[in-house]
């Protein structure tokens, strides 16, 4: 459960041992893709066709 003090919100998740997740930064709205398998993992911003970061509108309740 997300609290008002958490900086990121998990908006998507798939898998257990090897998983892919999408996280949204509540301050900027930028979407990040996190993928991990075993002890290895990587994080990268999600980009649109033009190479710009995908930004989710931030609900007022999360605006701090």
PyMOL Python script that loads the backbone (N, CA, C, O; Angstrom):
from pymol import cmd

cmd.read_pdbstr("""\
ATOM      1  N   UNK A   1       0.844  -1.186   0.000  1.00  0.00           N
ATOM      2  CA  UNK A   1       0.000   0.000   0.000  1.00  0.00           C
ATOM      3  C   UNK A   1       0.883   1.243   0.000  1.00  0.00           C
ATOM      4  O   UNK A   1       1.801   1.355   0.814  1.00  0.00           O
ATOM      5  N   UNK A   2       0.615   2.157  -0.892  1.00  0.00           N
ATOM      6  CA  UNK A   2       1.420   3.371  -1.010  1.00  0.00           C
ATOM      7  C   UNK A   2       1.012   4.394   0.047  1.00  0.00           C
ATOM      8  O   UNK A   2      -0.172   4.589   0.322  1.00  0.00           O
ATOM      9  N   UNK A   3       2.002   5.030   0.623  1.00  0.00           N
ATOM     10  CA  UNK A   3       1.717   6.110   1.561  1.00  0.00           C
ATOM     11  C   UNK A   3       2.062   7.432   0.892  1.00  0.00           C
ATOM     12  O   UNK A   3       2.680   7.445  -0.172  1.00  0.00           O
ATOM     13  N   UNK A   4       1.676   8.523   1.493  1.00  0.00           N
ATOM     14  CA  UNK A   4       1.954   9.829   0.908  1.00  0.00           C
ATOM     15  C   UNK A   4       3.440  10.154   0.942  1.00  0.00           C
ATOM     16  O   UNK A   4       3.880  11.097   0.285  1.00  0.00           O
ATOM     17  N   UNK A   5       4.219   9.389   1.697  1.00  0.00           N
ATOM     18  CA  UNK A   5       5.659   9.632   1.803  1.00  0.00           C
ATOM     19  C   UNK A   5       6.472   8.848   0.780  1.00  0.00           C
ATOM     20  O   UNK A   5       7.660   9.118   0.608  1.00  0.00           O
ATOM     21  N   UNK A   6       5.858   7.882   0.096  1.00  0.00           N
ATOM     22  CA  UNK A   6       6.550   7.103  -0.926  1.00  0.00           C
ATOM     23  C   UNK A   6       6.755   7.955  -2.172  1.00  0.00           C
ATOM     24  O   UNK A   6       5.833   8.642  -2.612  1.00  0.00           O
ATOM     25  N   UNK A   7       7.949   7.917  -2.738  1.00  0.00           N
ATOM     26  CA  UNK A   7       8.260   8.706  -3.928  1.00  0.00           C
ATOM     27  C   UNK A   7       7.745   8.031  -5.194  1.00  0.00           C
ATOM     28  O   UNK A   7       7.381   8.719  -6.147  1.00  0.00           O
ATOM     29  N   UNK A   8       7.704   6.683  -5.226  1.00  0.00           N
ATOM     30  CA  UNK A   8       7.328   5.942  -6.421  1.00  0.00           C
ATOM     31  C   UNK A   8       6.092   5.093  -6.174  1.00  0.00           C
ATOM     32  O   UNK A   8       5.851   4.625  -5.061  1.00  0.00           O
ATOM     33  N   UNK A   9       5.310   4.901  -7.240  1.00  0.00           N
ATOM     34  CA  UNK A   9       4.122   4.054  -7.198  1.00  0.00           C
ATOM     35  C   UNK A   9       4.308   2.949  -8.228  1.00  0.00           C
ATOM     36  O   UNK A   9       4.612   3.220  -9.390  1.00  0.00           O
ATOM     37  N   UNK A  10       4.125   1.701  -7.800  1.00  0.00           N
ATOM     38  CA  UNK A  10       4.186   0.577  -8.736  1.00  0.00           C
ATOM     39  C   UNK A  10       2.848   0.493  -9.451  1.00  0.00           C
ATOM     40  O   UNK A  10       1.810   0.311  -8.816  1.00  0.00           O
ATOM     41  N   UNK A  11       2.872   0.628 -10.789  1.00  0.00           N
ATOM     42  CA  UNK A  11       1.628   0.618 -11.560  1.00  0.00           C
ATOM     43  C   UNK A  11       1.421  -0.664 -12.349  1.00  0.00           C
ATOM     44  O   UNK A  11       0.327  -0.910 -12.856  1.00  0.00           O
ATOM     45  N   UNK A  12       2.478  -1.494 -12.458  1.00  0.00           N
ATOM     46  CA  UNK A  12       2.362  -2.736 -13.223  1.00  0.00           C
ATOM     47  C   UNK A  12       3.405  -3.714 -12.714  1.00  0.00           C
ATOM     48  O   UNK A  12       4.524  -3.326 -12.378  1.00  0.00           O
ATOM     49  N   UNK A  13       3.035  -4.976 -12.660  1.00  0.00           N
ATOM     50  CA  UNK A  13       3.977  -6.015 -12.275  1.00  0.00           C
ATOM     51  C   UNK A  13       3.607  -7.336 -12.911  1.00  0.00           C
ATOM     52  O   UNK A  13       2.432  -7.684 -13.027  1.00  0.00           O
ATOM     53  N   UNK A  14       4.642  -8.074 -13.326  1.00  0.00           N
ATOM     54  CA  UNK A  14       4.414  -9.384 -13.936  1.00  0.00           C
ATOM     55  C   UNK A  14       5.607 -10.264 -13.606  1.00  0.00           C
ATOM     56  O   UNK A  14       6.755  -9.838 -13.729  1.00  0.00           O
ATOM     57  N   UNK A  15       5.329 -11.502 -13.185  1.00  0.00           N
ATOM     58  CA  UNK A  15       6.389 -12.459 -12.896  1.00  0.00           C
ATOM     59  C   UNK A  15       6.767 -12.498 -11.423  1.00  0.00           C
ATOM     60  O   UNK A  15       6.378 -11.631 -10.641  1.00  0.00           O
ATOM     61  N   UNK A  16       7.539 -13.528 -11.059  1.00  0.00           N
ATOM     62  CA  UNK A  16       7.978 -13.697  -9.671  1.00  0.00           C
ATOM     63  C   UNK A  16       9.498 -13.846  -9.624  1.00  0.00           C
ATOM     64  O   UNK A  16      10.194 -12.945  -9.154  1.00  0.00           O
ATOM     65  N   UNK A  17      10.011 -14.966 -10.101  1.00  0.00           N
ATOM     66  CA  UNK A  17      11.460 -15.184 -10.087  1.00  0.00           C
ATOM     67  C   UNK A  17      12.165 -14.247 -11.065  1.00  0.00           C
ATOM     68  O   UNK A  17      13.259 -13.755 -10.788  1.00  0.00           O
ATOM     69  N   UNK A  18      11.543 -14.010 -12.183  1.00  0.00           N
ATOM     70  CA  UNK A  18      12.012 -13.033 -13.161  1.00  0.00           C
ATOM     71  C   UNK A  18      10.840 -12.082 -13.359  1.00  0.00           C
ATOM     72  O   UNK A  18       9.785 -12.503 -13.833  1.00  0.00           O
ATOM     73  N   UNK A  19      11.002 -10.814 -13.007  1.00  0.00           N
ATOM     74  CA  UNK A  19       9.841  -9.936 -13.055  1.00  0.00           C
ATOM     75  C   UNK A  19      10.114  -8.643 -13.798  1.00  0.00           C
ATOM     76  O   UNK A  19      11.253  -8.191 -13.919  1.00  0.00           O
ATOM     77  N   UNK A  20       9.039  -8.069 -14.285  1.00  0.00           N
ATOM     78  CA  UNK A  20       9.051  -6.780 -14.957  1.00  0.00           C
ATOM     79  C   UNK A  20       8.023  -5.900 -14.259  1.00  0.00           C
ATOM     80  O   UNK A  20       6.889  -6.321 -14.030  1.00  0.00           O
ATOM     81  N   UNK A  21       8.421  -4.684 -13.926  1.00  0.00           N
ATOM     82  CA  UNK A  21       7.535  -3.761 -13.226  1.00  0.00           C
ATOM     83  C   UNK A  21       7.650  -2.375 -13.843  1.00  0.00           C
ATOM     84  O   UNK A  21       8.685  -2.010 -14.401  1.00  0.00           O
ATOM     85  N   UNK A  22       6.569  -1.613 -13.734  1.00  0.00           N
ATOM     86  CA  UNK A  22       6.584  -0.213 -14.131  1.00  0.00           C
ATOM     87  C   UNK A  22       6.317   0.612 -12.881  1.00  0.00           C
ATOM     88  O   UNK A  22       5.358   0.369 -12.149  1.00  0.00           O
ATOM     89  N   UNK A  23       7.180   1.590 -12.654  1.00  0.00           N
ATOM     90  CA  UNK A  23       7.084   2.481 -11.496  1.00  0.00           C
ATOM     91  C   UNK A  23       6.940   3.914 -11.987  1.00  0.00           C
ATOM     92  O   UNK A  23       7.572   4.303 -12.969  1.00  0.00           O
ATOM     93  N   UNK A  24       6.103   4.707 -11.301  1.00  0.00           N
ATOM     94  CA  UNK A  24       5.895   6.112 -11.652  1.00  0.00           C
ATOM     95  C   UNK A  24       6.408   6.982 -10.514  1.00  0.00           C
ATOM     96  O   UNK A  24       6.063   6.769  -9.351  1.00  0.00           O
ATOM     97  N   UNK A  25       7.232   7.959 -10.857  1.00  0.00           N
ATOM     98  CA  UNK A  25       7.742   8.932  -9.895  1.00  0.00           C
ATOM     99  C   UNK A  25       6.622   9.933  -9.608  1.00  0.00           C
ATOM    100  O   UNK A  25       6.150  10.607 -10.525  1.00  0.00           O
ATOM    101  N   UNK A  26       6.192  10.039  -8.354  1.00  0.00           N
ATOM    102  CA  UNK A  26       5.072  10.906  -8.000  1.00  0.00           C
ATOM    103  C   UNK A  26       5.406  12.387  -8.133  1.00  0.00           C
ATOM    104  O   UNK A  26       4.493  13.202  -8.263  1.00  0.00           O
ATOM    105  N   UNK A  27       6.661  12.754  -8.106  1.00  0.00           N
ATOM    106  CA  UNK A  27       7.030  14.167  -8.216  1.00  0.00           C
ATOM    107  C   UNK A  27       7.137  14.626  -9.667  1.00  0.00           C
ATOM    108  O   UNK A  27       6.793  15.766  -9.976  1.00  0.00           O
ATOM    109  N   UNK A  28       7.607  13.761 -10.559  1.00  0.00           N
ATOM    110  CA  UNK A  28       7.809  14.152 -11.955  1.00  0.00           C
ATOM    111  C   UNK A  28       6.828  13.506 -12.929  1.00  0.00           C
ATOM    112  O   UNK A  28       6.619  14.023 -14.026  1.00  0.00           O
ATOM    113  N   UNK A  29       6.220  12.376 -12.540  1.00  0.00           N
ATOM    114  CA  UNK A  29       5.320  11.645 -13.421  1.00  0.00           C
ATOM    115  C   UNK A  29       6.042  10.730 -14.404  1.00  0.00           C
ATOM    116  O   UNK A  29       5.389  10.043 -15.189  1.00  0.00           O
ATOM    117  N   UNK A  30       7.385  10.703 -14.379  1.00  0.00           N
ATOM    118  CA  UNK A  30       8.156   9.875 -15.303  1.00  0.00           C
ATOM    119  C   UNK A  30       7.951   8.396 -14.970  1.00  0.00           C
ATOM    120  O   UNK A  30       7.973   8.005 -13.802  1.00  0.00           O
ATOM    121  N   UNK A  31       7.750   7.575 -16.013  1.00  0.00           N
ATOM    122  CA  UNK A  31       7.571   6.126 -15.876  1.00  0.00           C
ATOM    123  C   UNK A  31       8.909   5.425 -16.050  1.00  0.00           C
ATOM    124  O   UNK A  31       9.685   5.761 -16.945  1.00  0.00           O
ATOM    125  N   UNK A  32       9.176   4.440 -15.180  1.00  0.00           N
ATOM    126  CA  UNK A  32      10.413   3.671 -15.246  1.00  0.00           C
ATOM    127  C   UNK A  32      10.083   2.185 -15.371  1.00  0.00           C
ATOM    128  O   UNK A  32       9.128   1.696 -14.767  1.00  0.00           O
ATOM    129  N   UNK A  33      10.887   1.477 -16.162  1.00  0.00           N
ATOM    130  CA  UNK A  33      10.766   0.035 -16.305  1.00  0.00           C
ATOM    131  C   UNK A  33      11.860  -0.608 -15.465  1.00  0.00           C
ATOM    132  O   UNK A  33      13.039  -0.290 -15.626  1.00  0.00           O
ATOM    133  N   UNK A  34      11.475  -1.507 -14.572  1.00  0.00           N
ATOM    134  CA  UNK A  34      12.410  -2.265 -13.740  1.00  0.00           C
ATOM    135  C   UNK A  34      12.255  -3.724 -14.119  1.00  0.00           C
ATOM    136  O   UNK A  34      11.145  -4.257 -14.120  1.00  0.00           O
ATOM    137  N   UNK A  35      13.367  -4.374 -14.443  1.00  0.00           N
ATOM    138  CA  UNK A  35      13.334  -5.802 -14.763  1.00  0.00           C
ATOM    139  C   UNK A  35      14.445  -6.476 -13.975  1.00  0.00           C
ATOM    140  O   UNK A  35      15.567  -5.974 -13.915  1.00  0.00           O
ATOM    141  N   UNK A  36      14.125  -7.620 -13.368  1.00  0.00           N
ATOM    142  CA  UNK A  36      15.169  -8.365 -12.666  1.00  0.00           C
ATOM    143  C   UNK A  36      14.999  -9.850 -12.879  1.00  0.00           C
ATOM    144  O   UNK A  36      13.898 -10.364 -13.077  1.00  0.00           O
ATOM    145  N   UNK A  37      16.147 -10.524 -12.830  1.00  0.00           N
ATOM    146  CA  UNK A  37      16.198 -11.969 -12.958  1.00  0.00           C
ATOM    147  C   UNK A  37      17.298 -12.445 -12.025  1.00  0.00           C
ATOM    148  O   UNK A  37      18.471 -12.136 -12.234  1.00  0.00           O
ATOM    149  N   UNK A  38      16.922 -13.200 -10.992  1.00  0.00           N
ATOM    150  CA  UNK A  38      17.902 -13.639 -10.009  1.00  0.00           C
ATOM    151  C   UNK A  38      18.486 -12.449  -9.266  1.00  0.00           C
ATOM    152  O   UNK A  38      17.753 -11.641  -8.697  1.00  0.00           O
ATOM    153  N   UNK A  39      19.822 -12.345  -9.273  1.00  0.00           N
ATOM    154  CA  UNK A  39      20.485 -11.243  -8.574  1.00  0.00           C
ATOM    155  C   UNK A  39      20.792 -10.056  -9.488  1.00  0.00           C
ATOM    156  O   UNK A  39      21.393  -9.080  -9.038  1.00  0.00           O
ATOM    157  N   UNK A  40      20.399 -10.118 -10.742  1.00  0.00           N
ATOM    158  CA  UNK A  40      20.671  -9.040 -11.690  1.00  0.00           C
ATOM    159  C   UNK A  40      19.394  -8.260 -11.976  1.00  0.00           C
ATOM    160  O   UNK A  40      18.302  -8.829 -11.981  1.00  0.00           O
ATOM    161  N   UNK A  41      19.530  -6.966 -12.213  1.00  0.00           N
ATOM    162  CA  UNK A  41      18.366  -6.151 -12.516  1.00  0.00           C
ATOM    163  C   UNK A  41      18.766  -4.873 -13.215  1.00  0.00           C
ATOM    164  O   UNK A  41      19.940  -4.502 -13.240  1.00  0.00           O
ATOM    165  N   UNK A  42      17.780  -4.204 -13.782  1.00  0.00           N
ATOM    166  CA  UNK A  42      18.042  -2.951 -14.460  1.00  0.00           C
ATOM    167  C   UNK A  42      16.844  -2.032 -14.426  1.00  0.00           C
ATOM    168  O   UNK A  42      15.698  -2.481 -14.414  1.00  0.00           O
ATOM    169  N   UNK A  43      17.121  -0.738 -14.410  1.00  0.00           N
ATOM    170  CA  UNK A  43      16.082   0.287 -14.365  1.00  0.00           C
ATOM    171  C   UNK A  43      16.347   1.273 -15.494  1.00  0.00           C
ATOM    172  O   UNK A  43      17.484   1.696 -15.703  1.00  0.00           O
ATOM    173  N   UNK A  44      15.291   1.640 -16.225  1.00  0.00           N
ATOM    174  CA  UNK A  44      15.424   2.597 -17.310  1.00  0.00           C
ATOM    175  C   UNK A  44      14.113   3.362 -17.464  1.00  0.00           C
ATOM    176  O   UNK A  44      13.047   2.806 -17.200  1.00  0.00           O
ATOM    177  N   UNK A  45      14.170   4.630 -17.887  1.00  0.00           N
ATOM    178  CA  UNK A  45      12.911   5.339 -18.143  1.00  0.00           C
ATOM    179  C   UNK A  45      12.227   4.743 -19.370  1.00  0.00           C
ATOM    180  O   UNK A  45      12.891   4.309 -20.311  1.00  0.00           O
ATOM    181  N   UNK A  46      10.913   4.727 -19.353  1.00  0.00           N
ATOM    182  CA  UNK A  46      10.150   4.298 -20.530  1.00  0.00           C
ATOM    183  C   UNK A  46      10.114   5.471 -21.508  1.00  0.00           C
ATOM    184  O   UNK A  46       9.858   6.606 -21.108  1.00  0.00           O
ATOM    185  N   UNK A  47      10.370   5.200 -22.782  1.00  0.00           N
ATOM    186  CA  UNK A  47      10.426   6.257 -23.788  1.00  0.00           C
ATOM    187  C   UNK A  47       9.350   6.064 -24.845  1.00  0.00           C
ATOM    188  O   UNK A  47       8.949   4.939 -25.141  1.00  0.00           O
ATOM    189  N   UNK A  48       8.882   7.184 -25.415  1.00  0.00           N
ATOM    190  CA  UNK A  48       7.919   7.099 -26.508  1.00  0.00           C
ATOM    191  C   UNK A  48       8.680   6.954 -27.840  1.00  0.00           C
ATOM    192  O   UNK A  48       9.902   6.799 -27.840  1.00  0.00           O
ATOM    193  N   UNK A  49       7.977   7.004 -28.943  1.00  0.00           N
ATOM    194  CA  UNK A  49       8.594   6.817 -30.263  1.00  0.00           C
ATOM    195  C   UNK A  49       9.642   7.876 -30.591  1.00  0.00           C
ATOM    196  O   UNK A  49      10.570   7.625 -31.359  1.00  0.00           O
ATOM    197  N   UNK A  50       9.489   9.049 -30.010  1.00  0.00           N
ATOM    198  CA  UNK A  50      10.420  10.148 -30.285  1.00  0.00           C
ATOM    199  C   UNK A  50      11.599  10.163 -29.320  1.00  0.00           C
ATOM    200  O   UNK A  50      12.462  11.036 -29.411  1.00  0.00           O
ATOM    201  N   UNK A  51      11.644   9.206 -28.398  1.00  0.00           N
ATOM    202  CA  UNK A  51      12.738   9.140 -27.433  1.00  0.00           C
ATOM    203  C   UNK A  51      12.537   9.991 -26.201  1.00  0.00           C
ATOM    204  O   UNK A  51      13.468  10.175 -25.417  1.00  0.00           O
ATOM    205  N   UNK A  52      11.332  10.518 -26.015  1.00  0.00           N
ATOM    206  CA  UNK A  52      11.026  11.336 -24.843  1.00  0.00           C
ATOM    207  C   UNK A  52      10.432  10.443 -23.750  1.00  0.00           C
ATOM    208  O   UNK A  52       9.747   9.468 -24.059  1.00  0.00           O
ATOM    209  N   UNK A  53      10.686  10.762 -22.484  1.00  0.00           N
ATOM    210  CA  UNK A  53      10.138   9.937 -21.392  1.00  0.00           C
ATOM    211  C   UNK A  53       8.609   9.966 -21.380  1.00  0.00           C
ATOM    212  O   UNK A  53       7.986  10.991 -21.656  1.00  0.00           O
ATOM    213  N   UNK A  54       8.029   8.823 -21.056  1.00  0.00           N
ATOM    214  CA  UNK A  54       6.585   8.746 -20.890  1.00  0.00           C
ATOM    215  C   UNK A  54       6.246   9.323 -19.522  1.00  0.00           C
ATOM    216  O   UNK A  54       6.796   8.904 -18.503  1.00  0.00           O
ATOM    217  N   UNK A  55       5.331  10.291 -19.515  1.00  0.00           N
ATOM    218  CA  UNK A  55       4.967  10.974 -18.281  1.00  0.00           C
ATOM    219  C   UNK A  55       3.489  10.755 -18.004  1.00  0.00           C
ATOM    220  O   UNK A  55       2.636  10.993 -18.859  1.00  0.00           O
ATOM    221  N   UNK A  56       3.201  10.295 -16.787  1.00  0.00           N
ATOM    222  CA  UNK A  56       1.836  10.068 -16.333  1.00  0.00           C
ATOM    223  C   UNK A  56       1.374  11.304 -15.557  1.00  0.00           C
ATOM    224  O   UNK A  56       2.104  11.778 -14.686  1.00  0.00           O
ATOM    225  N   UNK A  57       0.184  11.837 -15.848  1.00  0.00           N
ATOM    226  CA  UNK A  57      -0.322  12.959 -15.046  1.00  0.00           C
ATOM    227  C   UNK A  57      -0.382  12.559 -13.571  1.00  0.00           C
ATOM    228  O   UNK A  57      -0.822  11.460 -13.236  1.00  0.00           O
ATOM    229  N   UNK A  58       0.057  13.448 -12.709  1.00  0.00           N
ATOM    230  CA  UNK A  58       0.122  13.163 -11.286  1.00  0.00           C
ATOM    231  C   UNK A  58      -1.182  13.602 -10.618  1.00  0.00           C
ATOM    232  O   UNK A  58      -1.542  14.777 -10.687  1.00  0.00           O
ATOM    233  N   UNK A  59      -1.899  12.668  -9.968  1.00  0.00           N
ATOM    234  CA  UNK A  59      -3.128  13.044  -9.262  1.00  0.00           C
ATOM    235  C   UNK A  59      -2.812  14.038  -8.139  1.00  0.00           C
ATOM    236  O   UNK A  59      -1.739  14.001  -7.538  1.00  0.00           O
ATOM    237  N   UNK A  60      -3.762  14.913  -7.878  1.00  0.00           N
ATOM    238  CA  UNK A  60      -3.586  15.934  -6.845  1.00  0.00           C
ATOM    239  C   UNK A  60      -3.277  15.317  -5.491  1.00  0.00           C
ATOM    240  O   UNK A  60      -2.512  15.896  -4.720  1.00  0.00           O
ATOM    241  N   UNK A  61      -3.855  14.139  -5.174  1.00  0.00           N
ATOM    242  CA  UNK A  61      -3.639  13.518  -3.869  1.00  0.00           C
ATOM    243  C   UNK A  61      -2.183  13.119  -3.644  1.00  0.00           C
ATOM    244  O   UNK A  61      -1.762  12.954  -2.499  1.00  0.00           O
ATOM    245  N   UNK A  62      -1.399  12.958  -4.732  1.00  0.00           N
ATOM    246  CA  UNK A  62       0.001  12.587  -4.595  1.00  0.00           C
ATOM    247  C   UNK A  62       0.933  13.788  -4.675  1.00  0.00           C
ATOM    248  O   UNK A  62       2.119  13.673  -4.365  1.00  0.00           O
ATOM    249  N   UNK A  63       0.408  14.939  -5.086  1.00  0.00           N
ATOM    250  CA  UNK A  63       1.219  16.132  -5.219  1.00  0.00           C
ATOM    251  C   UNK A  63       1.579  16.653  -3.832  1.00  0.00           C
ATOM    252  O   UNK A  63       0.700  17.036  -3.060  1.00  0.00           O
ATOM    253  N   UNK A  64       2.889  16.667  -3.515  1.00  0.00           N
ATOM    254  CA  UNK A  64       3.317  17.074  -2.173  1.00  0.00           C
ATOM    255  C   UNK A  64       4.080  18.369  -2.214  1.00  0.00           C
ATOM    256  O   UNK A  64       4.517  18.861  -1.173  1.00  0.00           O
TER     257      UNK A  64
END
""", "prot")
cmd.dss("prot")
cmd.show_as("cartoon", "prot")
cmd.util.cbc("prot")
cmd.orient("prot")
